């Protein structure tokens, strides 16, 4: 499996679904309180931007637009991020 495949799988199987769950949970918390705090709004915007970036990376991978070095850097960064969550 190439690094590009690993990156694509990590994004599609773990990162994007995790972001979508977090966004849904934040929406539920906002809905329950009927008012979003400034921090919640900022968190929601940040998560949406991350999700958009993840989808863009998946598209770029599909079009073979990323350099091998960039793929390796992204993969390492996302793996670090996931291990910090655990």
N, CA and C of each residue as an Amber inpcrd file, in Angstrom:
protein
   258
   0.8430000  -1.1750000   0.0000000   0.0000000   0.0000000   0.0000000
   0.8950000   1.2470000   0.0000000   0.6160000   2.1600000  -0.9010000
   1.4180000   3.3730000  -0.9980000   1.0460000   4.3580000   0.1070000
   1.8900000   5.3380000   0.3170000   1.5960000   6.3830000   1.2960000
   0.3390000   7.1510000   0.8990000   0.1410000   7.3370000  -0.3950000
  -1.0610000   8.0240000  -0.8700000  -2.3100000   7.2300000  -0.4900000
  -2.2480000   5.9000000  -0.6500000  -3.3740000   5.0420000  -0.2610000
  -3.6130000   5.1050000   1.2430000  -2.5260000   5.0840000   2.0040000
  -2.6450000   5.1630000   3.4650000  -3.2850000   6.4810000   3.8810000
  -2.8430000   7.5760000   3.2550000  -3.3940000   8.8840000   3.5700000
  -4.8720000   8.9480000   3.2170000  -5.2210000   8.4660000   2.0390000
  -6.6210000   8.4740000   1.6010000  -7.4810000   7.6530000   2.5510000
  -7.0130000   6.4680000   2.9240000  -7.7710000   5.6260000   3.8480000
  -7.9160000   6.2810000   5.2160000  -6.8390000   6.8610000   5.7210000
  -6.8850000   7.5240000   7.0180000  -7.9200000   8.6430000   7.0030000
  -7.9170000   9.4240000   5.9350000  -8.8810000  10.5200000   5.8220000
 -10.3130000  10.0050000   5.7060000 -10.5340000   9.0540000   4.8080000
 -11.8980000   8.5880000   4.5330000 -12.4700000   7.6930000   5.6320000
 -11.6190000   6.9220000   6.2780000 -12.1130000   5.9360000   7.2510000
 -12.1040000   6.4690000   8.6780000 -11.1500000   7.3530000   8.9810000
 -11.0430000   7.8210000  10.3610000 -11.2770000   9.3170000  10.5370000
 -10.4850000  10.1290000   9.8770000 -10.4860000  11.5660000  10.1390000
 -11.8270000  12.2190000   9.7810000 -12.2890000  12.0530000   8.5590000
 -13.5360000  12.6980000   8.1330000 -14.7260000  12.2060000   8.9560000
 -14.8950000  10.8940000   9.1570000 -16.0160000  10.4610000  10.0070000
 -15.9280000  11.0020000  11.4360000 -14.7140000  11.0630000  11.9980000
 -14.5470000  11.6170000  13.3450000 -14.9550000  13.0890000  13.3800000
 -14.5670000  13.8380000  12.3650000 -14.9500000  15.2470000  12.2950000
 -16.4610000  15.4010000  12.1710000 -17.0760000  14.5550000  11.3630000
 -18.5200000  14.6460000  11.1800000 -19.2640000  14.3240000  12.4820000
 -18.7770000  13.3490000  13.2360000 -19.3730000  13.0270000  14.5390000
 -19.2130000  14.2100000  15.4890000 -18.0270000  14.7830000  15.5260000
 -17.7770000  15.9270000  16.4140000 -18.6650000  17.1160000  16.0340000
 -18.8290000  17.3610000  14.7420000 -19.6960000  18.4460000  14.2750000
 -21.1410000  18.1710000  14.6920000 -21.6030000  16.9460000  14.4970000
 -22.9690000  16.5740000  14.8970000 -23.1730000  16.7450000  16.3970000
 -22.1810000  16.3250000  17.1920000 -22.2870000  16.4520000  18.6430000
 -22.3350000  17.9160000  19.0590000 -21.5340000  18.7470000  18.4110000
 -21.5350000  20.1750000  18.7340000 -22.8680000  20.8050000  18.3420000
 -23.4090000  20.4310000  17.1900000 -24.7300000  20.9150000  16.7920000
 -25.7850000  20.5090000  17.8140000 -25.7100000  19.2800000  18.2890000
 -26.6790000  18.8040000  19.2860000 -26.5660000  19.6080000  20.5770000
 -25.3450000  19.8870000  21.0080000 -25.1390000  20.6730000  22.2290000
 -25.6690000  22.0960000  22.0480000 -25.4300000  22.6790000  20.8770000
 -25.9280000  24.0210000  20.5920000 -27.4460000  24.0190000  20.5590000
 -28.0300000  23.0120000  19.9220000 -29.4850000  22.9050000  19.8240000
 -30.1110000  22.7490000  21.2090000 -29.4740000  21.9580000  22.0420000
 -29.9910000  21.7050000  23.3920000 -29.9910000  22.9850000  24.2250000
 -28.9340000  23.7790000  24.0980000 -28.8460000  25.0100000  24.8800000
 -29.5690000  26.1740000  24.1870000 -29.9660000  25.9780000  22.9270000
 -30.6640000  26.9700000  22.1060000 -29.8280000  28.2170000  21.8140000
 -28.5440000  28.1740000  22.1840000 -27.6820000  29.3250000  21.9330000
 -26.2350000  28.8440000  21.8680000 -25.5430000  29.2810000  20.8700000
 -24.1460000  28.8730000  20.7150000 -23.2380000  29.9230000  21.3360000
 -22.3040000  29.4510000  22.1420000 -21.3220000  30.3660000  22.7080000
 -20.3240000  30.7510000  21.6150000 -19.5540000  31.7870000  21.8840000
 -18.5320000  32.2130000  20.9220000 -17.5480000  31.0760000  20.6710000
 -17.1710000  30.3670000  21.7290000 -16.2310000  29.2500000  21.6080000
 -16.8130000  28.1260000  20.7540000 -18.0970000  27.8210000  20.9580000
 -18.7420000  26.7690000  20.1610000 -18.7740000  27.1540000  18.6850000
 -19.0760000  28.4260000  18.4190000 -19.1130000  28.8850000  17.0290000
 -17.7350000  28.7570000  16.3870000 -16.6920000  29.1390000  17.1360000
 -15.3310000  29.0400000  16.6190000 -14.9350000  27.5820000  16.3920000
 -15.2870000  26.7140000  17.3480000 -14.9810000  25.2850000  17.2060000
 -15.6860000  24.6970000  15.9940000 -16.9410000  25.0630000  15.8190000
 -17.7210000  24.5560000  14.6900000 -17.0980000  25.0040000  13.3680000
 -16.7370000  26.2590000  13.2860000 -16.1180000  26.7780000  12.0690000
 -14.7900000  26.0730000  11.7860000 -13.9900000  25.8710000  12.8260000
 -12.7020000  25.2030000  12.6720000 -12.8740000  23.7600000  12.1900000
 -13.8390000  23.0540000  12.7650000 -14.0720000  21.6610000  12.3520000
 -14.5850000  21.5860000  10.9210000 -15.4490000  22.5130000  10.5530000
 -15.9530000  22.5400000   9.1740000 -14.8140000  22.8010000   8.1840000
 -13.9240000  23.7330000   8.5340000 -12.7770000  24.0230000   7.6660000
 -11.8690000  22.8080000   7.5410000 -11.6340000  22.1160000   8.6670000
 -10.8030000  20.9090000   8.6180000 -11.4290000  19.8520000   7.7200000
 -12.7500000  19.6710000   7.8520000 -13.4420000  18.6780000   7.0260000
 -13.3240000  19.0370000   5.5520000 -13.5020000  20.3110000   5.2270000
 -13.3740000  20.7810000   3.8420000 -11.9660000  20.5160000   3.3170000
 -10.9600000  20.8140000   4.1460000  -9.5770000  20.5580000   3.7470000
  -9.3330000  19.0700000   3.5220000  -9.9000000  18.2350000   4.3730000
  -9.7340000  16.7840000   4.2210000 -10.3370000  16.3000000   2.9090000
 -11.5470000  16.7770000   2.5850000 -12.1670000  16.3990000   1.3190000
 -11.3130000  16.8840000   0.1370000 -10.7350000  18.0730000   0.2640000
  -9.8880000  18.6060000  -0.8010000  -8.6420000  17.7380000  -0.9930000
  -8.0590000  17.2900000   0.1000000  -6.8790000  16.4170000   0.0100000
  -7.2380000  15.1080000  -0.6790000  -8.3920000  14.5340000  -0.3240000
  -8.8340000  13.2900000  -0.9590000  -9.0000000  13.5090000  -2.4640000
  -9.5870000  14.6390000  -2.8500000  -9.7570000  14.9420000  -4.2750000
  -8.4020000  15.0920000  -4.9660000  -7.4680000  15.7890000  -4.3150000
  -6.1390000  15.9770000  -4.8960000  -5.4240000  14.6350000  -5.0500000
  -5.6010000  13.7580000  -4.0750000  -5.0110000  12.4170000  -4.1790000
  -5.5890000  11.6770000  -5.3790000  -6.9000000  11.8030000  -5.5740000
  -7.5640000  11.1420000  -6.6950000  -7.0800000  11.6380000  -8.0370000
  -6.6840000  12.9100000  -8.0760000  -6.1790000  13.4930000  -9.3270000
  -4.6570000  13.4190000  -9.4050000  -4.0470000  12.7740000  -8.4330000
  -2.5870000  12.6060000  -8.3830000  -1.8670000  13.9570000  -8.4470000
  -2.3610000  14.9160000  -7.6610000  -1.8130000  16.2720000  -7.6830000
  -0.8340000  16.5550000  -6.5460000  -0.6420000  15.6230000  -5.6320000
   0.2390000  15.8630000  -4.4890000   1.5870000  15.1910000  -4.6990000
   2.6300000  15.9030000  -4.3090000   3.9850000  15.3560000  -4.3730000
   4.1530000  14.3100000  -3.2680000   5.0390000  13.3620000  -3.4840000
   5.2850000  12.3000000  -2.5030000   5.6890000  12.8720000  -1.1460000
   6.5150000  13.9050000  -1.1670000   6.9740000  14.5200000   0.0830000
   5.7930000  15.1380000   0.8530000   4.8990000  15.7920000   0.1310000
   3.7290000  16.4050000   0.7580000   2.8070000  15.3300000   1.3430000
   2.6540000  14.2340000   0.6370000   1.8390000  13.1190000   1.1240000
   2.4180000  12.5780000   2.4270000   3.7290000  12.3840000   2.4420000
   4.3940000  11.8720000   3.6530000   4.2100000  12.8210000   4.8360000
   4.3410000  14.1230000   4.5840000   4.1750000  15.1140000   5.6480000
   2.7510000  15.1160000   6.1870000   1.7760000  15.0980000   5.2890000
   0.3800000  15.0720000   5.7140000   0.0680000  13.8110000   6.5060000
   0.5590000  12.6940000   6.0190000   0.3230000  11.4140000   6.6920000
   0.9130000  11.4390000   8.0950000   2.1440000  11.8980000   8.2300000
   2.7960000  11.9700000   9.5420000   2.0390000  12.9100000  10.4770000
   1.6150000  14.0450000   9.9510000   0.8930000  15.0280000  10.7630000
  -0.4470000  14.4670000  11.2590000  -1.1680000  13.7940000  10.3780000
  -2.4640000  13.2380000  10.7770000  -2.3080000  12.0780000  11.7460000
  -1.2810000  11.2620000  11.5560000  -1.0320000  10.1540000  12.4890000
  -0.6760000  10.7210000  13.8660000   0.1450000  11.7600000  13.9010000
   0.4620000  12.4180000  15.1820000  -0.7870000  12.9530000  15.8530000
  -1.6250000  13.5940000  15.0550000  -2.8670000  14.1610000  15.5840000
  -3.7650000  13.0670000  16.1700000  -3.8780000  11.9500000  15.4470000
  -4.7090000  10.8380000  15.9250000  -4.1300000  10.2270000  17.1870000
  -2.8050000  10.1130000  17.2890000  -2.1950000   9.4930000  18.4700000
  -2.3120000  10.4140000  19.6830000  -2.3460000  11.7240000  19.4780000
  -2.5370000  12.6520000  20.5830000  -3.9410000  12.5550000  21.1480000
  -4.9230000  12.2340000  20.2880000  -6.3160000  12.0710000  20.7290000
  -6.4770000  10.8790000  21.6460000  -5.7410000   9.8300000  21.3660000
  -5.9130000   8.5700000  22.1040000  -5.4730000   8.6740000  23.5460000
